[in-house]
């Protein structure tokens, strides 16, 4: 499948925003990307059907301990990036957590070339319902489900943590099962479309950035309220789950102002939230060539993510 030439840096997010994420061709929706080595003691289960997105059968890629603990495991769902128009669920960015006692699954969602918003959040919510409905089968604790995503995936996991309106549930399967999550890790995700593209790469004063334009299917000036409701910022309210938000202060693809605004809204609502600012980090959390190394480095960021999930899901 040929991916449109839109927001090139956003399309790279699935490989840049996370040290643990597999190297892959973000333009390829089908086919299995080149994976990072599978940690010892972890097994993979490929192409598990989770339900329907419209007429499309959706899948998950599972990574879990080969010898699961006796007690039900906490779980983390991975949502890939790619500007909502590229990337693939076949690379599980939460793979490393499977070696630490977590059940993980990377969730497929319809890309914007196939279906417009809110199809993407409907499919992600389907993924949560699928896992909760099958918790006993997979030895998962249905009350300890987190989510993690980067860039466009960061936007979608933030939406999972804030959008509890039934209109976003869709009809893909497992009706009546809750799609609430108990912890959210958002890497460099867009959060605020209340004034249009919000400085996302490619936006101009009189022109929308191509990635959100492709997502929403109409210019901001034609559907401003539709765009606004597509961002997690306006849906924040009391009772939101804990958030860890990670963003580089030199991100030119998705400005850090998105994460700063979301952090402020969550704090105002009383939700536990931490904004981890990567000093000198761009959209991939790394420094630009010739600049001093970004701080904290990727290993420290990864450790912060593990500590966050352990705190909120391993209770």
C-alpha positions as CSV (number, residue, x, y, z in Angstrom):
1,X,0.0,0.0,0.0
2,X,1.4,3.3,-1.0
3,X,1.3,6.0,1.8
4,X,0.5,9.6,0.8
5,X,3.4,12.0,1.3
6,X,2.0,13.7,4.4
7,X,3.7,14.9,7.6
8,X,6.8,12.8,7.0
9,X,8.1,13.2,10.6
10,X,4.8,12.0,12.0
11,X,5.0,9.0,9.7
12,X,8.3,8.1,11.3
13,X,7.0,8.3,14.9
14,X,6.5,4.5,15.3
15,X,10.2,4.0,15.0
16,X,11.5,7.2,16.6
17,X,9.4,7.8,19.6
18,X,10.3,4.7,21.6
19,X,13.5,2.8,22.0
20,X,11.6,-0.4,22.5
21,X,9.6,-0.1,19.3
22,X,10.6,-2.3,16.3
23,X,12.3,-1.0,13.3
24,X,9.7,-1.0,10.5
25,X,8.5,0.6,7.3
26,X,5.7,2.8,8.5
27,X,4.2,2.9,5.0
28,X,3.5,-0.8,5.1
29,X,0.1,-1.7,6.7
30,X,0.4,-5.3,5.7
31,X,3.4,-7.6,6.2
32,X,5.5,-8.1,9.3
33,X,8.1,-5.4,10.1
34,X,11.6,-6.3,11.1
35,X,11.4,-6.9,14.9
36,X,13.7,-6.2,17.7
37,X,15.0,-9.4,19.4
38,X,12.3,-11.1,21.5
39,X,13.4,-11.0,25.1
40,X,14.1,-14.4,26.8
41,X,11.1,-15.9,28.3
42,X,8.6,-14.1,26.0
43,X,6.3,-15.7,23.5
44,X,4.6,-14.0,20.6
45,X,1.1,-14.7,19.2
46,X,0.4,-13.2,15.8
47,X,-2.7,-11.9,14.1
48,X,-5.3,-12.6,16.8
49,X,-8.7,-11.4,15.7
50,X,-10.3,-8.9,18.0
51,X,-13.4,-7.7,16.2
52,X,-14.5,-5.5,13.3
53,X,-13.8,-1.9,12.3
54,X,-16.6,-1.3,9.8
55,X,-16.1,-4.2,7.3
56,X,-12.5,-4.7,8.3
57,X,-11.4,-7.5,10.6
58,X,-9.0,-6.1,13.1
59,X,-6.1,-7.9,14.8
60,X,-3.7,-7.8,17.7
61,X,-0.1,-8.9,18.1
62,X,0.4,-10.4,21.6
63,X,3.6,-10.7,23.6
64,X,3.4,-12.3,27.0
65,X,5.5,-14.3,29.4
66,X,6.0,-17.9,28.3
67,X,5.4,-19.0,31.9
68,X,2.7,-16.6,33.2
69,X,2.4,-16.0,36.9
70,X,-0.3,-17.8,38.9
71,X,-2.1,-14.6,39.6
72,X,-3.8,-12.7,36.7
73,X,-1.3,-10.4,35.0
74,X,-1.5,-6.6,34.4
75,X,-1.8,-5.7,30.7
76,X,-0.6,-2.9,28.5
77,X,-2.0,-2.2,25.0
78,X,0.3,-0.6,22.5
79,X,-1.1,1.8,19.9
80,X,1.3,2.6,17.1
81,X,2.1,6.0,15.5
82,X,2.3,7.0,11.9
83,X,0.3,10.2,11.4
84,X,-2.9,8.1,11.6
85,X,-2.2,7.2,7.9
86,X,0.7,4.8,8.3
87,X,2.4,2.4,10.6
88,X,1.4,-1.1,11.7
89,X,0.2,-2.9,14.7
90,X,2.6,-5.7,13.8
91,X,5.4,-4.1,15.8
92,X,4.6,-4.3,19.5
93,X,6.3,-1.3,21.2
94,X,5.5,-2.7,24.6
95,X,7.4,-5.9,23.9
96,X,9.9,-5.4,26.7
97,X,7.2,-5.3,29.3
98,X,6.3,-8.9,28.5
99,X,9.6,-9.9,30.1
100,X,8.6,-8.0,33.3
101,X,5.4,-9.9,33.9
102,X,2.9,-8.0,31.7
103,X,0.6,-9.3,29.1
104,X,0.9,-6.9,26.1
105,X,-0.9,-6.6,22.8
106,X,-0.4,-4.2,19.9
107,X,-3.8,-3.2,18.5
108,X,-4.7,-2.7,14.8
109,X,-6.8,0.3,13.9
110,X,-8.1,1.6,10.6
111,X,-5.9,4.2,9.1
112,X,-7.2,7.5,7.8
113,X,-6.9,6.5,4.2
114,X,-9.5,3.8,4.9
115,X,-11.8,5.5,7.5
116,X,-12.0,8.9,9.0
117,X,-12.3,9.9,12.6
118,X,-13.7,8.6,15.0
119,X,-13.0,5.2,13.4
120,X,-9.5,5.2,15.0
121,X,-10.6,5.6,18.6
122,X,-13.5,3.2,18.1
123,X,-11.0,0.6,17.1
124,X,-8.7,1.3,20.0
125,X,-11.7,1.0,22.4
126,X,-12.6,-2.2,20.7
127,X,-9.1,-3.4,21.6
128,X,-9.7,-2.7,25.3
129,X,-13.1,-4.4,25.3
130,X,-11.7,-7.4,23.5
131,X,-8.9,-7.8,26.1
132,X,-11.3,-7.3,29.1
133,X,-13.8,-9.7,27.6
134,X,-11.0,-12.3,27.2
135,X,-9.2,-11.6,30.5
136,X,-9.8,-15.0,31.9
137,X,-8.6,-16.7,28.7
138,X,-5.3,-14.8,28.8
139,X,-4.9,-14.8,32.6
140,X,-5.2,-11.0,32.6
141,X,-6.5,-8.8,35.5
142,X,-9.4,-6.9,33.9
143,X,-9.0,-4.1,36.4
144,X,-5.3,-3.5,35.5
145,X,-5.2,-2.6,31.9
146,X,-3.0,0.3,30.7
147,X,-2.1,1.7,27.3
148,X,0.9,3.2,25.7
149,X,1.4,4.9,22.3
150,X,3.6,7.4,20.4
151,X,2.8,10.4,18.3
152,X,-0.5,9.6,16.6
153,X,-0.6,6.6,19.0
154,X,0.0,9.0,21.8
155,X,-3.0,11.0,20.8
156,X,-5.1,7.8,20.7
157,X,-4.0,6.5,24.1
158,X,-4.8,10.0,25.6
159,X,-8.2,9.7,24.0
160,X,-8.6,6.2,25.6
161,X,-7.9,7.9,28.9
162,X,-10.3,10.8,28.5
163,X,-13.1,9.9,26.0
164,X,-15.8,7.9,27.9
165,X,-18.7,9.1,25.8
166,X,-20.6,6.1,24.4
167,X,-20.5,7.8,20.9
168,X,-16.9,6.8,20.7
169,X,-17.4,3.1,21.4
170,X,-18.3,1.9,17.9
171,X,-20.0,-1.4,17.2
172,X,-17.0,-3.7,16.4
173,X,-17.8,-6.3,19.1
174,X,-17.9,-7.1,22.8
175,X,-20.7,-4.7,23.4
176,X,-21.4,-3.8,27.0
177,X,-17.8,-4.4,28.1
178,X,-16.0,-1.4,29.6
179,X,-13.3,0.3,27.5
180,X,-11.8,2.2,30.4
181,X,-8.1,2.0,31.0
182,X,-6.3,2.3,34.3
183,X,-3.0,4.0,33.2
184,X,-1.8,5.9,30.2
185,X,1.6,6.6,28.8
186,X,1.5,9.2,26.0
187,X,4.6,9.8,24.0
188,X,4.6,13.1,22.1
189,X,0.9,12.9,21.1
190,X,-1.2,15.8,19.7
191,X,-3.8,16.8,22.3
192,X,-5.5,20.0,21.2
193,X,-7.3,20.6,17.9
194,X,-9.4,23.5,19.3
195,X,-7.7,26.0,17.0
196,X,-6.9,23.7,14.1
197,X,-3.6,21.9,13.7
198,X,-2.0,23.4,16.7
199,X,1.5,23.9,15.1
200,X,1.7,20.3,13.9
201,X,4.4,19.8,11.2
202,X,3.2,21.3,7.9
203,X,0.6,23.7,9.3
204,X,0.5,27.2,8.0
205,X,-1.6,30.3,9.0
206,X,-4.2,29.5,6.3
207,X,-3.5,25.8,5.8
208,X,-4.1,22.7,7.9
209,X,-1.4,20.2,8.5
210,X,-1.9,17.2,6.2
211,X,-1.9,14.6,8.9
212,X,-4.9,15.9,11.0
213,X,-6.6,17.0,7.8
214,X,-6.4,13.4,6.6
215,X,-7.7,12.2,9.9
216,X,-10.8,14.5,10.1
217,X,-11.5,14.5,6.4
218,X,-12.4,18.2,6.1
219,X,-10.6,21.5,6.7
220,X,-10.8,23.0,10.2
221,X,-12.6,26.1,9.0
222,X,-15.4,23.9,7.8
223,X,-15.7,21.7,10.9
224,X,-14.1,23.4,13.8
225,X,-16.1,21.7,16.5
226,X,-15.5,18.3,14.9
227,X,-11.8,18.9,15.1
228,X,-12.0,20.2,18.6
229,X,-13.9,17.2,19.8
230,X,-11.2,14.9,18.2
231,X,-8.6,16.0,20.8
232,X,-8.4,14.6,24.3
233,X,-7.9,18.0,25.9
234,X,-11.6,19.0,25.8
235,X,-12.7,15.6,27.3
236,X,-10.6,15.7,30.4
237,X,-12.6,15.5,33.6
238,X,-12.4,14.2,37.2
239,X,-11.9,10.5,37.4
240,X,-9.3,10.3,34.5
241,X,-6.7,7.5,35.0
242,X,-3.0,8.3,35.9
243,X,-1.0,9.7,33.0
244,X,2.7,9.7,32.2
245,X,3.3,12.1,29.3
246,X,6.8,12.2,27.6
247,X,7.7,15.0,25.2
248,X,10.8,16.6,23.8
249,X,11.2,20.3,24.2
250,X,12.6,20.7,20.7
251,X,9.9,18.7,19.0
252,X,9.1,20.4,15.7
253,X,6.5,17.8,14.6
254,X,4.2,18.0,17.5
255,X,5.0,21.0,19.7
256,X,5.4,20.3,23.4
257,X,2.6,22.8,24.0
258,X,0.1,20.0,23.3
259,X,1.4,17.9,26.2
260,X,1.8,21.0,28.5
261,X,-1.9,21.9,27.9
262,X,-3.0,18.3,28.5
263,X,-0.9,18.0,31.7
264,X,-2.4,21.3,33.0
265,X,-6.0,20.1,32.3
266,X,-5.4,16.7,34.0
267,X,-4.0,18.4,37.0
268,X,-6.9,20.8,37.2
269,X,-9.3,17.8,37.1
270,X,-7.4,16.1,39.9
271,X,-5.9,13.3,37.8
272,X,-2.4,11.9,38.7
273,X,-0.2,13.1,35.9
274,X,3.6,13.6,35.3
275,X,5.1,15.4,32.3
276,X,8.5,14.1,31.6
277,X,10.2,16.8,29.5
278,X,13.1,15.5,27.4
279,X,15.5,18.5,27.2
280,X,17.0,18.8,23.8
281,X,14.7,16.0,22.5
282,X,13.0,16.2,19.1
283,X,10.0,14.1,18.0
284,X,12.0,10.9,18.4
285,X,13.3,12.0,21.9
286,X,16.8,12.3,20.5
287,X,18.8,15.5,20.0
288,X,19.5,16.9,16.6
289,X,22.9,16.0,15.0
290,X,25.6,18.2,16.5
291,X,23.6,19.1,19.6
292,X,24.3,17.8,23.1
293,X,22.6,14.5,24.0
294,X,19.0,14.8,25.1
295,X,18.2,14.3,28.8
296,X,17.0,12.0,30.1
297,X,18.2,9.4,27.7
298,X,16.1,6.6,26.3
299,X,17.1,4.1,28.9
300,X,16.1,6.5,31.7
301,X,12.8,7.2,29.9
302,X,12.1,3.5,29.5
303,X,12.8,3.0,33.2
304,X,10.3,5.7,34.0
305,X,7.7,4.0,31.9
306,X,8.2,0.7,33.6
307,X,8.1,2.3,37.1
308,X,4.9,4.1,36.2
309,X,3.1,1.0,35.0
310,X,4.4,-1.0,38.0
311,X,3.0,1.7,40.4
312,X,-0.4,1.9,38.8
313,X,-1.0,-1.6,37.5
314,X,0.9,-3.9,39.8
315,X,-1.1,-3.2,42.9
